[in-house]
Amino acid sequence: MKQYRFILSGGGTGGHIYPAIAIANELKTRFPDAEFLFVGAKDKMEMQKVPQSGYRIKGLWIAGLQRRITFDNALFPLKLISSLFRARTIVRQFKPDVVIGTGGFASGPLLQIATLLGIPTVIQEQNSFPGITNKLLSKKANTICVAYENLERFFPKEKMILTGNPVRQDVLDIYSKRSEALSYFNLDTNKKTLLILGGSLGSRRINQLIEKELDFLLASGVQVFWQCGNFYMSEYRHFSEKEDVQVVSFIDRMDLIYAAADFVISRAGASSVSELCLVGKPTIFIPSPNVAEDHQTKNGKAIADKKGALLIKESELEDKFESVFNKLLHDENLQNNLSLNMKKLAKPNATKDIVAEIIKLIK
C-alpha cells in the first residue's frame, strides 16, 4: 500500500490550528503509515501547539499586513518572497500527495507553491466570510470545504463542498463526562457553571465585561470559569481568590469544561461556533468587531437567526448584558429551545467528510 504524505498549514489562532490538527488526526486514522508535516508562521502559536499534538512543523517568515503604517508592513514584500522560496524548498523535499490549508498567513505561500508544482490542494474555510488569502487561493485550489452556505460570491461554486468545520472529536460525547468534569475542575455540584471563552488569544473586551459584571454574576448564584487568555492572565488572575471564580489562561480539556458548563459566553470564532453547536449549551455570543470583514458577527448571527443562540454586539453590552443574562438564567424554555436549535445546526461528521474529499484527490 502506498505511503501517503500530507502537508497541512493553518495558524495564527486556534481557529486555524485545531481544524488542521483534527484533519491530520482523521487522516492518520485512515492511513496509519502516512507522513505528516505542518507549515506555520514563525513565532506564532502553531509552533508550540502542533508539536504538542505530535506532529512536525516548519516555520515561514511571514505575517499579515497591518491596518496601519508599520515597519512590519514595509517588510511584507521581503517576508512574502522569503516564504515563497522556503515553501518551494519544503514542498520539493517532502513531496506531498496533497497540501491542505485551513487559513492563516503561512497557508498562502505554501498553497501557491503547491499549485505551481501541480500538487492537489484543499482549502478548508471556517468562516461565513472568507479571508483574502483563501479568496485568492480558491481560484487554483482543487476542492474548497466550507462551513456555511451561500459562499458562491467568494468561491467557484463547482469546487465548493459544504462539510462544516472540523472539531476536536472528544467533544462529540460530553454528556457522559459531567461528573468527571466537575471533579476535574473542582466545581461545586450544587451550582450552575458559567463558562467564559475569549478565544485562543483571549478577549480584552470580554475580560473587561466580566470584571465589571462579576459581582452581578455571583449574586445570580452561578460559579464562573473564566478563560482570559495568556496575554491577560497577570491582569485577571487575582479574581481566582474570590469564592466561586476560577480564572485560567488556557483550557487543556475542552471536552470536560463543555461537559461541566451550564451556560457559555463566547466570542464567535468559527471553530468555537462549530464546537458549541455540537455541545448545545445555552450560549451568548459576543462577536469581535475587530476581525476582517466583521466575520465573527456573521458567524454568530448565522446561529442566532435560527434561534440557536443569543447575540450581543460589543456596542450593546452596557445596555443589554444584565437583562439578557438574567432572562437566559431564569427561563428554562429558552434554555431548552436554544440547545435544541443549536444542535440541529451541528455537523458532527465534518472532519470525516473533509477527509473523504482529500482522499478523492489521491485515489
MIPAPA-38469 format. One record per residue (C-alpha): x negated, y negated, z; residue in one letter. Coordinates in Angstrom, 1 decimal, m for minus. Layout:
SITE,X,Y,Z,a
...
***
This chain:
SITE,0.0,0.0,0.0,m
SITE,m1.3,m3.4,m0.9,k
SITE,m2.7,m5.5,1.9,q
SITE,m0.9,m8.9,1.6,y
SITE,m2.4,m12.2,2.5,r
SITE,m0.4,m15.2,3.6,f
SITE,m1.3,m18.8,4.3,i
SITE,1.1,m20.9,6.4,l
SITE,0.9,m24.6,7.1,s
SITE,3.1,m26.6,9.4,g
SITE,2.1,m29.1,12.1,g
SITE,2.1,m32.4,13.9,g
SITE,5.0,m31.4,16.1,t
SITE,6.5,m28.2,17.5,g
SITE,9.4,m28.7,15.0,g
SITE,6.9,m27.8,12.2,h
SITE,4.7,m25.4,14.1,i
SITE,7.1,m23.0,15.7,y
SITE,9.1,m22.2,12.4,p
SITE,5.8,m21.3,10.7,a
SITE,4.8,m19.0,13.6,i
SITE,8.3,m17.4,13.6,a
SITE,7.9,m16.7,9.8,i
SITE,4.4,m15.3,10.4,a
SITE,5.7,m13.0,13.1,n
SITE,8.5,m11.7,10.9,e
SITE,6.1,m11.1,8.0,l
SITE,3.8,m9.3,10.4,k
SITE,6.7,m7.0,11.4,t
SITE,7.3,m6.2,7.7,r
SITE,3.7,m5.9,6.8,f
SITE,1.6,m4.9,9.9,p
SITE,m1.6,m4.8,7.9,d
SITE,m1.2,m8.2,6.3,a
SITE,m3.7,m11.0,6.9,e
SITE,m2.6,m14.4,8.0,f
SITE,m4.3,m17.8,8.0,l
SITE,m2.8,m21.1,9.2,f
SITE,m3.9,m24.5,8.0,v
SITE,m3.2,m27.6,10.1,g
SITE,m4.3,m31.2,10.7,a
SITE,m7.4,m31.6,12.8,k
SITE,m6.7,m32.9,16.3,d
SITE,m3.0,m32.1,16.1,k
SITE,m1.2,m29.8,18.5,m
SITE,m1.2,m26.9,16.0,e
SITE,m4.9,m26.4,16.5,m
SITE,m4.0,m25.2,20.1,q
SITE,m0.6,m23.7,19.6,k
SITE,m1.3,m21.4,16.7,v
SITE,m4.4,m19.7,18.3,p
SITE,m2.3,m19.2,21.4,q
SITE,0.2,m17.3,19.2,s
SITE,m2.6,m15.0,18.0,g
SITE,m3.3,m16.5,14.6,y
SITE,m6.4,m18.1,13.0,r
SITE,m6.2,m21.7,11.9,i
SITE,m8.4,m24.0,9.9,k
SITE,m8.1,m27.8,10.1,g
SITE,m7.9,m30.5,7.4,l
SITE,m8.9,m34.1,8.0,w
SITE,m5.5,m35.5,7.2,i
SITE,m3.0,m37.9,8.8,a
SITE,0.1,m39.7,7.6,g
SITE,0.4,m43.3,6.6,l
SITE,1.4,m45.6,9.5,q
SITE,4.2,m48.1,9.0,r
SITE,1.9,m51.0,9.8,r
SITE,m1.5,m52.0,8.6,i
SITE,m4.2,m50.0,10.4,t
SITE,m7.7,m48.7,9.9,f
SITE,m6.3,m45.2,9.6,d
SITE,m4.2,m46.3,6.6,n
SITE,m7.4,m47.7,5.0,a
SITE,m8.9,m44.2,5.4,l
SITE,m5.9,m42.4,4.0,f
SITE,m7.2,m42.0,0.4,p
SITE,m10.6,m40.7,1.7,l
SITE,m8.8,m38.3,4.0,k
SITE,m6.5,m37.1,1.2,l
SITE,m9.4,m36.4,m1.2,i
SITE,m11.4,m34.6,1.5,s
SITE,m8.3,m32.5,2.4,s
SITE,m7.7,m31.5,m1.2,l
SITE,m11.2,m30.3,m1.6,f
SITE,m11.1,m28.5,1.7,r
SITE,m7.7,m26.9,0.9,a
SITE,m9.2,m25.8,m2.5,r
SITE,m12.1,m24.0,m0.8,t
SITE,m9.8,m22.4,1.8,i
SITE,m7.3,m21.1,m0.8,v
SITE,m10.0,m19.8,m3.2,r
SITE,m11.8,m18.0,m0.3,q
SITE,m8.7,m16.5,1.3,f
SITE,m6.9,m15.6,m1.9,k
SITE,m3.3,m15.6,m0.6,p
SITE,m0.4,m13.9,m2.3,d
SITE,1.9,m16.7,m1.1,v
SITE,1.5,m20.1,0.6,v
SITE,4.3,m21.2,2.9,i
SITE,4.7,m24.8,4.1,g
SITE,7.0,m25.9,6.9,t
SITE,6.2,m29.6,6.9,g
SITE,3.6,m31.8,8.4,g
SITE,0.6,m33.6,7.0,f
SITE,m1.6,m30.6,6.2,a
SITE,1.0,m28.8,4.1,s
SITE,0.9,m31.5,1.3,g
SITE,m2.7,m30.9,0.1,p
SITE,m2.5,m27.2,0.8,l
SITE,0.6,m26.5,m1.3,l
SITE,m0.5,m28.9,m4.0,q
SITE,m3.7,m26.9,m4.5,i
SITE,m1.9,m23.6,m4.3,a
SITE,0.4,m24.6,m7.2,t
SITE,m2.5,m25.9,m9.2,l
SITE,m4.2,m22.5,m8.8,l
SITE,m1.0,m20.6,m9.8,g
SITE,m0.2,m19.2,m6.4,i
SITE,3.5,m18.9,m5.4,p
SITE,4.7,m21.4,m2.8,t
SITE,7.6,m21.6,m0.5,v
SITE,8.8,m24.7,1.3,i
SITE,10.9,m24.5,4.5,q
SITE,12.7,m27.7,5.1,e
SITE,14.1,m28.0,8.6,q
SITE,15.9,m31.4,8.4,n
SITE,19.1,m32.7,6.8,s
SITE,17.0,m35.5,5.3,f
SITE,13.6,m34.2,3.9,p
SITE,10.3,m36.0,4.4,g
SITE,8.4,m37.4,1.5,i
SITE,5.8,m34.6,1.5,t
SITE,8.4,m31.9,0.8,n
SITE,10.2,m34.0,m1.7,k
SITE,7.0,m34.3,m3.7,l
SITE,6.1,m30.7,m3.3,l
SITE,9.6,m29.4,m4.3,s
SITE,9.0,m30.2,m8.0,k
SITE,6.5,m27.3,m8.3,k
SITE,7.5,m25.0,m5.4,a
SITE,8.9,m21.6,m6.3,n
SITE,11.5,m21.5,m3.5,t
SITE,12.9,m24.1,m1.1,i
SITE,14.6,m22.7,2.0,c
SITE,16.9,m25.3,3.6,v
SITE,18.8,m25.5,6.8,a
SITE,21.6,m27.9,5.7,y
SITE,24.0,m28.1,2.8,e
SITE,24.1,m30.9,0.2,n
SITE,20.4,m31.4,m0.3,l
SITE,20.7,m31.4,m4.1,e
SITE,19.9,m35.1,m4.4,r
SITE,16.4,m34.3,m2.9,f
SITE,15.5,m30.9,m4.3,f
SITE,16.1,m28.9,m7.6,p
SITE,19.3,m27.1,m7.0,k
SITE,18.2,m23.9,m8.7,e
SITE,15.3,m23.5,m6.2,k
SITE,17.3,m24.0,m3.0,m
SITE,18.4,m21.2,m0.7,i
SITE,20.5,m22.0,2.4,l
SITE,18.9,m20.0,5.2,t
SITE,18.9,m22.1,8.3,g
SITE,15.8,m22.8,10.4,n
SITE,13.5,m20.1,11.8,p
SITE,13.7,m19.9,15.6,v
SITE,12.0,m18.0,18.4,r
SITE,13.5,m14.6,18.4,q
SITE,13.5,m14.4,22.2,d
SITE,16.4,m17.0,22.3,v
SITE,18.8,m14.7,20.5,l
SITE,19.8,m12.9,23.6,d
SITE,19.6,m15.2,26.6,i
SITE,22.8,m14.2,28.5,y
SITE,21.2,m11.0,29.9,s
SITE,18.4,m13.1,31.3,k
SITE,20.2,m15.6,33.6,r
SITE,19.3,m14.1,37.0,s
SITE,15.7,m13.6,35.9,e
SITE,15.6,m17.2,34.6,a
SITE,17.0,m18.7,37.8,l
SITE,14.4,m16.8,39.8,s
SITE,11.5,m17.6,37.4,y
SITE,12.2,m21.4,37.7,f
SITE,13.1,m21.2,41.4,n
SITE,16.6,m22.8,40.7,l
SITE,19.5,m22.9,43.1,d
SITE,22.0,m20.3,42.0,t
SITE,24.9,m22.3,43.5,n
SITE,24.3,m25.4,41.4,k
SITE,24.7,m26.2,37.8,k
SITE,21.5,m26.9,35.9,t
SITE,21.0,m29.8,33.6,l
SITE,18.1,m29.3,31.1,l
SITE,16.4,m32.4,29.7,i
SITE,14.4,m31.9,26.4,l
SITE,12.4,m34.7,24.9,g
SITE,10.9,m32.6,22.1,g
SITE,7.4,m31.1,22.0,s
SITE,5.7,m34.5,22.3,l
SITE,8.2,m35.9,24.9,g
SITE,10.5,m38.9,24.5,s
SITE,9.9,m42.3,26.2,r
SITE,13.5,m43.4,25.8,r
SITE,15.0,m40.2,27.3,i
SITE,12.5,m40.3,30.1,n
SITE,13.4,m43.9,30.9,q
SITE,17.1,m42.9,30.8,l
SITE,16.7,m40.0,33.2,i
SITE,14.6,m42.1,35.6,e
SITE,17.3,m44.8,35.7,k
SITE,20.2,m42.3,36.0,e
SITE,18.5,m39.7,38.2,l
SITE,20.4,m40.6,41.4,d
SITE,23.7,m40.6,39.4,f
SITE,22.9,m37.1,38.1,l
SITE,22.0,m35.7,41.5,l
SITE,25.1,m37.3,43.0,a
SITE,27.1,m35.4,40.4,s
SITE,25.9,m32.2,42.1,g
SITE,23.6,m30.9,39.3,v
SITE,20.0,m29.8,39.6,q
SITE,17.7,m31.4,37.0,v
SITE,15.0,m29.6,35.0,f
SITE,13.2,m32.3,33.1,w
SITE,10.7,m31.7,30.3,q
SITE,9.0,m35.1,29.9,c
SITE,6.0,m34.3,27.6,g
SITE,2.3,m34.2,28.2,n
SITE,1.8,m37.8,27.4,f
SITE,4.3,m39.0,30.1,y
SITE,3.6,m36.4,32.8,m
SITE,1.4,m38.6,35.0,s
SITE,4.1,m41.3,35.0,e
SITE,7.0,m39.0,35.9,y
SITE,5.6,m36.0,37.9,r
SITE,6.3,m37.7,41.2,h
SITE,10.1,m37.2,40.7,f
SITE,9.5,m33.5,41.4,s
SITE,9.2,m34.5,45.0,e
SITE,13.0,m35.1,45.0,k
SITE,15.2,m32.2,46.0,e
SITE,16.8,m30.5,43.0,d
SITE,14.4,m32.1,40.5,v
SITE,11.7,m30.3,38.5,q
SITE,9.5,m32.3,36.1,v
SITE,7.3,m30.4,33.6,v
SITE,5.2,m31.4,30.6,s
SITE,5.9,m28.3,28.6,f
SITE,8.1,m25.2,29.0,i
SITE,6.4,m21.9,28.4,d
SITE,9.5,m19.8,28.5,r
SITE,12.2,m21.5,26.4,m
SITE,14.3,m18.3,26.4,d
SITE,14.5,m18.4,30.2,l
SITE,15.2,m22.1,30.6,i
SITE,18.0,m21.8,28.0,y
SITE,19.4,m18.9,30.0,a
SITE,19.3,m20.9,33.2,a
SITE,20.8,m24.2,31.8,a
SITE,24.4,m25.1,32.0,d
SITE,24.1,m28.4,30.2,f
SITE,21.5,m29.8,27.9,v
SITE,20.4,m33.3,27.0,i
SITE,18.1,m33.2,24.0,s
SITE,16.6,m35.0,21.1,r
SITE,17.9,m33.8,17.7,a
SITE,14.8,m32.5,16.0,g
SITE,15.7,m29.8,13.5,a
SITE,14.2,m26.8,15.5,s
SITE,15.9,m28.0,18.7,s
SITE,19.2,m28.3,17.0,v
SITE,18.9,m24.8,15.4,s
SITE,17.9,m23.2,18.7,e
SITE,20.7,m24.9,20.6,l
SITE,23.3,m23.7,18.1,c
SITE,22.1,m20.1,18.9,l
SITE,22.1,m20.8,22.6,v
SITE,25.5,m22.5,22.6,g
SITE,25.2,m24.5,25.8,k
SITE,27.2,m27.8,26.1,p
SITE,24.8,m30.4,24.7,t
SITE,24.5,m34.2,24.4,i
SITE,22.2,m35.2,21.6,f
SITE,20.2,m38.4,21.8,i
SITE,18.5,m38.7,18.4,p
SITE,15.3,m40.6,18.0,s
SITE,15.9,m43.6,15.7,p
SITE,12.1,m43.9,15.1,n
SITE,11.6,m41.0,12.7,v
SITE,11.6,m41.0,8.9,a
SITE,15.0,m41.9,7.3,e
SITE,16.6,m41.5,10.8,d
SITE,16.9,m37.8,10.1,h
SITE,17.4,m36.9,13.8,q
SITE,20.7,m38.8,13.8,t
SITE,21.7,m36.9,10.6,k
SITE,20.8,m33.6,12.2,n
SITE,22.8,m34.3,15.4,g
SITE,25.7,m35.7,13.5,k
SITE,26.0,m32.6,11.4,a
SITE,26.8,m30.7,14.6,i
SITE,28.8,m33.4,16.4,a
SITE,31.0,m34.0,13.3,d
SITE,32.1,m30.3,13.7,k
SITE,32.8,m30.8,17.4,k
SITE,29.8,m28.6,18.4,g
SITE,28.0,m31.3,20.5,a
SITE,28.3,m34.8,21.8,l
SITE,26.0,m37.5,20.4,l
SITE,25.0,m40.8,21.9,i
SITE,22.8,m43.3,20.0,k
SITE,20.0,m44.9,21.9,e
SITE,21.6,m48.3,21.4,s
SITE,24.8,m47.0,23.2,e
SITE,23.1,m45.3,26.2,l
SITE,23.7,m48.2,28.6,e
SITE,27.4,m48.4,27.9,d
SITE,28.2,m44.7,27.3,k
SITE,25.9,m42.3,29.1,f
SITE,27.6,m42.0,32.5,e
SITE,31.1,m41.7,31.2,s
SITE,30.1,m39.2,28.5,v
SITE,28.2,m37.0,31.0,f
SITE,31.0,m37.2,33.6,n
SITE,33.5,m36.0,31.1,k
SITE,31.3,m33.2,30.0,l
SITE,30.6,m32.1,33.6,l
SITE,34.2,m32.0,34.7,h
SITE,36.1,m30.9,31.5,d
SITE,35.8,m27.1,31.2,e
SITE,37.9,m27.1,28.0,n
SITE,35.5,m29.5,26.4,l
SITE,32.5,m27.4,27.5,q
SITE,34.1,m24.2,26.1,n
SITE,35.0,m25.8,22.8,n
SITE,31.6,m27.3,22.3,l
SITE,29.9,m23.9,23.0,s
SITE,32.3,m22.1,20.7,l
SITE,32.0,m24.6,17.8,n
SITE,28.2,m24.8,18.2,m
SITE,27.7,m21.1,18.0,k
SITE,29.8,m21.0,14.7,k
SITE,27.0,m23.2,13.2,l
SITE,24.2,m20.9,14.2,a
SITE,22.2,m18.9,11.7,k
SITE,20.6,m16.1,13.7,p
SITE,19.2,m14.3,10.6,n
SITE,17.4,m17.4,9.3,a
SITE,13.8,m16.0,9.8,t
SITE,14.7,m12.7,8.1,k
SITE,16.4,m14.5,5.2,d
SITE,13.4,m16.7,4.6,i
SITE,11.0,m13.8,4.7,v
SITE,13.3,m12.0,2.2,a
SITE,12.7,m14.9,m0.2,e
SITE,9.0,m14.8,0.3,i
SITE,8.9,m11.1,m0.4,i
SITE,10.7,m11.7,m3.7,k
SITE,7.7,m13.6,m4.9,l
SITE,5.2,m10.8,m4.2,i
SITE,7.1,m7.7,m5.2,k
***
